Amino acid sequence: MAWYNLFHTDYGLMSLGAIVLVIAMGIYFSWKFRKLMNQKPGETTDW
């Protein structure tokens, strides 16, 4: 029943979209911040 609601209803699909978006943002921000933390002081970036 829960899987049906998640994949076949409008509120389920919006929830699934929000879950995917949050996971993608977490991956992107962890990659970006790790990259910024490994820079040398004074080095410029194109953020």
Buried (B, 14 or more C-beta within 10 A) or exposed (E): EEEEEBEEEEEBEEEEEEEEEEEEEEEEEEEEEEEEEEEEEEEEEEE
